[in-house]
Amino acid sequence: MIAGHLFLRFMLRLYLYLKHNPERFYERQNFLKDENFGVCLGDIRFEKHLPDDPPRMIHFLSLFKHLDSLKIEWNIKGMSICHGICYQCGFIIFDYGMQRLGAGLYISESRLKHSCSTSAKTLFNGTQLVLRATRPIEIGEQITINDIYFSNLPSSLESTLLGKIFRTYNFFSYECRKCVSENEDYFLKKFKILGQSRKLVDAISDCVSNNLNEIYRVCKICLSTMSEICSECHLGLILHKINILEIYANIHDDVKELSVAELAKIVEITLPSVYNEIFENTYFNREEKASFTIVKALANVEFNVKKN
């Protein structure tokens, strides 16, 4: 779910667009160069929109005071439909620092099924959304993404170390009731992680701003538990490891000349081998943050697919 005012603007744009172009709701669009397969907003709405879903309805009702303050005419049925589409199918566009740029609907990606234990992650490479696997995917296996977005951070925390770590943890800290009921054992572990992540945020909040050694210690403790449930290519896990390495480099100036891959070996942090080339060419002594460089590379990397 997209958060805050970004969601409200997104929903209003869709509502006004369909109000003036109602035929577009059932207008089919082809994708994947398949002329025999078309999808419309109506399709994705009926596939993923759950009108009796209590959290969705609570969220919709919470927007009423904002909608009533607008100087436009709107009807509850049409707005509810647009809310459902945006709530279930909308995608946040991030920059390489994982800051929100906007939100949109992408027909092909909206067809992907949701799972809190996702097998893929969507990233924005500047021109389009791309999918990156977060774990090995078997032939014939359903590709899933986590299409639920986390809540807003206070603006005072957005650019801080605490804000960065908080965003990282929220990549895997939400559990919907449907996924919990389908895989209780997995989510018992995940609830444990969520509890520890909250303790981490509290611990870092209580740390003196220049006490990097304490922040490093707490982050390392949480990493071991986080690794129990996150696959090695999970973006949240990768970014948390990079955060730890960056903190270590700020504590020990003599290692700033090393690459991410070299420093990871010293600190005994295992990074996914599939991205070795990226880690070997990313450094902490550059003007661009290492985490920015890595997210940019992950969003633009091209894989060679072997054909038999």
N, C-alpha and C positions, 0 to 999 in steps of 0.2 A: 504494500500500500504506500502511495506517495504521501509525503507529510506536508502539513501546514498550508501556507498561502500558495505554494507551488501547485499543490493539488487543486485548490479552489480555482485558480486561474486556468488550469488545464481542463477542469470540468466545465467551466463557463465557456471556454473557446469551443469545445465540442458541442455544447448545448446550442450556442448561437449559430454554429456552422450547420447543424442538422435542422435547426428551426428555419433557416433560410434555404436549405437544400435538403428537404426531407427524403428525396429520392436516393440520396447517397447512402442511406442506411442499408439499402438492399442492392446497391450497385456492386457487382462482383469485380474483384481485381485478381488478376493472375500473378503468380510469382514462381520462382524457380524455373522459369522458361517452360512452364507446362501450360499449354493453351487449353487443355481439357480439365484443368482444375482451377476454380476460382473461389475466392473467399470474400465475404462482405462483413460489415460490422454486425449485422444481425446474426451471422453464424457464430462469431466469437462471443457475442453476448449470450446466446442460448447455450453455448458449450460451457462457459465458465462463470457466468453471472448467477449467483444464488440469492434469489429475492427474499428467502426466509432466513438468511444468515444473520444472527443477532449482532456480531461485531460490525458488520457492514451497515446495518440499519442504525445502530448507535452512532456510528461515524457520520452517516448521512444526516441524522437529526441534529448532530452537533454543529452542522454547517448552516442551519436555518437562520440563525441570527445574522450571519454574514450575508446570506442571500436576501433576507428581508431589507437589509440596509442599502441594497443596490437599487438604482433607479431604472430597473428594467422589469418587464412583465415576464413571469415564468410560471409554468405549471408543474405541479409536484410529480406527475407521472413521467413527463419528459425528462425532468431533472434527475429523477430516480434512475431512469435508464442510463443516462449519461454518467451518473455517479457509479453505477455498477460496472460499466465498461472501463472507466478510468481506474476504479478501485481494483478490479481483477486483472486488467490487461495493460495498464499503462506502464511505461518504462521511463526511469530517470536517466538523463544524460549527464555523465560526469566528465570533468576535465581530468587530466592525468594526476592531479593532486587529490582526486576523489571528492572535489567540491561540486555541488549541483549546478548545472548549467540550464537545465530545462527538463521538460517531460514531453512524451509523445506516444502515439500508437503506431506500432509496427505490425502489419498484418501477419507476416510469416512467423515472427517471434511470438506473437500473441497466441498462436496455435500450440505452442509448447506447453506441456503439462507442468504443474507446480509440484515441488517437493521441498520440504525443509532440509532434507538430506540430498541436495541437488547433485546432479552429475555434470553440470555445465554452468558457466558464469557468462553473463553478457557484459561486454565492454564496448566503449565508443572510441573509434579510432580517428575521429575528426570528420569523417564523412558518412559512416554507417555503423550499425551495431554488428559486432562479431561475437561468435561463441567460442569459449575456451573450455575444454574439458577440465574438470577438477579431480577426476579419477579415471582409471581405465574403463571404457565402455564396451560391453560385449556386442557382437554382431546381433542385430535384431532387438537390442535393448532400447526401451523408450528413453529419449533424452529429456531430462527434466531441468528446470531452473527454479530458483527461489525468487518469485515475483512479488514478494512482500518487502516494502521498504521500511527503514527504521525512522524513529522520530527525530525532530529537529534538535540540534545542539544549541545552547545559548551562544549568541554571537561572540561573547567574551572568550569562549573556549575554542572557537573554530580554528584558529591558527596556532594553538598551543600544543605542547607535547601531550597533555592530557586529552585534548580534543582529538588528536591523531589516534591515540590508543583507544579512545572510546569508540570512534568510528570503526576501527579495525574489529573490535569485539562485536559490534552490532551487525557485522556481516554474517554472523552465525548465531545470534542470541535470540532470535524470534522463533517461536514454535506455534504453529496453528493447531487447532484442536483435531482436525482431520488427520494430520500427519502423526500426532502423538498417539491417537487411537490405533493407527495402523502399525506402529513400530514402538511399543512401549519401552522395550529394553534400551533401544538407541537413545530415546529421549530422557530416560532416567539419567544416563551419562551426560546428556546435553544440559539438563537442569543443573547438574553438579558444576558444569563449566560456567553456566550463566551466573550461579552463585559466586563462583570464584572471580569471575570478571567484574562483578559489582564490588567485591572486596578489593580487587586490583585498583579500580577507579578511585575508591575511597582512600586506599593506601597512598596512591600517588597524589591525591588531593591534599592529604595530610603532610606529605613530604615537603621539606624546605625546597624552594624552587631550584637551588643549585646542588641538591643532594642526589646527584646522578647515580651514585653507587647504590643507594637504597632503591631507586626506581629500577635500576638494572636487576637487582636481586629479586624484586617482586615480579618483574616481567618474566624472568627465567623460571620462577616457580610455576607461574600460570602456563607457560609454554608447554611444560611436560604434560599437564592435564589436557590442555587444548589439543595436543597431538594425538590423544587417544581416540578422538572422534572425527577429526578433520583429515581428509585425504591430503596427500603431500602437495597437490597442486591447487588446493583451496586458496583463493585469493586472500581471504582474511588471515590464514595461517602464514602465507608467504610474507604479507606486509608486516605481520607481527614480528617475524624473524628479522626482517630488514630494520624495523624499529629498534630491536634489541642490538643489532650490529651497529646501528648509528649511535646509540647511547654509549656502547663500548668504545667506539672511535672517538667520541667526545671526551671520554674519561682518559683514554690513552692516545695522546697526540701522535705517538710514533707509528701508529698503524694506519693513519689516514691515507697513506700512499698506497695501501693495499687495495686490491679489488674486493668486491663483495664475496666472491668465491674464495679468495685467499683468507680473508678475515673469518669467514664461516668455518674454515678448517681449524683455525687457531682456537676459536671459541667453542668448537665442537657442536656446531649447528648444522644439521643436514638440510640442504636445499634440493629441490627436485632436479634430477639429472637431465630431464628433457629440456630444461632452460639453461643448461650450463653455459652456453655461449653468451647469453645475456648477462649472467652473474659475473662471468670472467671479464666483461668489458664495462662494468659499472663500478664507479669509485665514489668514495665519500668526500674527496677533496675537490670536487667539481662545484661549479656555481649552481647547477641544477641538483636538487635533492635526489638521493639514490632511489627513494621510493617513487618519485615522479618518473625517473628514467626507466625503471622496471615496469611500471604500469603502462607507460607509453610503448615499450618494447612488446609487452604481452598483447597489447591491443593491435599491434601492427605486424607481429611475427607471421611468417608464412611457413606452413609445414609441407614437406614433400611426402606425398602419399605413394607408397609402393604398390604397384599393380602387378598381379600375377600374369 
